Structure formats: C-alpha cells, structure tokens
Amino acid sequence: MSGDDVLIVGLLALGGFLIGGVVSFWPRNKVGAVICGVLAALALGGAVLRLV
C-alpha cells in the first residue's frame, strides 16, 4: 500500500466520522453540525481529488 492509498483511506475515514458528527450534533447544536459538515466536505473532496 503506497502513501497515497493510506492518505485516501484516512481522508475517507475522517469524512465518515465527521458525517457521524453532523448526525449527532444536528438536534442540539446547529453550528457544530455545520462546522462538522464543512470539514467532512473538505475531507471527502480531498480524497476524491487524490483519486483523480
């Protein structure tokens, strides 16, 4: 497994954890959910760009 593969898997895992944070924060804290959503989008976008 190369370094790029590890980075892609790590970014996808981070994005998944952050999406879970959005789901758990949404009922109580809308600001926290939005921040987690933005970070998840950045992590998943970075993983997709590394794949291309």
N, C-alpha and C positions, 0 to 999 in steps of 0.2 A: 504494500500500500504506500503510495507516494505521499508527500507532504500536502499536495493539492487535494488529494482524496480525503485526508484527515481534516483539512480545513473545511471542505464542503460538508462533510458529515457533522462536524462541530457546529457550523452555522445552521444547518437544518435542525439539529437538536436544540440549539439555543432558540431558534424561531418557534419550535414546538412548545418549549417551556414558556416562552413569552405569550404565546397564544393561550396557553392554560392560565396564565396570569390575568389576561384580559377577561376570560370567562369567570374567574373567581372574583376579580375586583369590580366587575360591572354593576352588580346590585348595590354595592355600598359606596364605591368611590369612582366616580366617572373620570376624574382627572388621572388617577392611577391607571385606569383601564386604557385611556387614550395614549398615555405615555408608553405603556407596555405594547400597545398596538403599533405605534410608530417604530419602536425598537424591533418588534417582530418583523415588520415590513422591511426594515433595513437589513436585518439578518437574512431573511429569505431572499431578498433581492441580491444581496452579495453572493449567496450560494448559487443562485441562478446565473449570475454573471460569471462566476468561476467555472460553471459547467460549459458555458459557451465559448 
